[in-house]
């Protein structure tokens, strides 16, 4: 497993910790994109989106020692974007996720759907 693969897995686990919903990993390694992966999920409310984002950031820091290069969107919490360099994490509300539809923006990318934890 590469460092990037480990980071993607840790982000996924951190999102699951606070019940992030409908997690999708978008693998863009075969494309000439600005990063290798998107990890996308949604929350049920602004409070939940902030909690999911905070949990993922904390989990990644504790398990890998990595901190994001940038975080944007925490103020309105309808779409939080977190830049880890080679991996971007996106936490949406349902309406914004459907509108921007990032999973399908790169139609040639490999999508991995992660089942919600019960």
Secondary structure as UniProt FT lines:
FT   HELIX           3..17
FT   TURN            18..19
FT   STRAND          21..27
FT   TURN            29..30
FT   STRAND          37..42
FT   HELIX           46..64
FT   STRAND          70..72
FT   TURN            74..76
FT   STRAND          79..83
FT   STRAND          87..92
FT   HELIX           94..100
FT   HELIX           102..104
FT   TURN            107..108
FT   STRAND          110..114
//
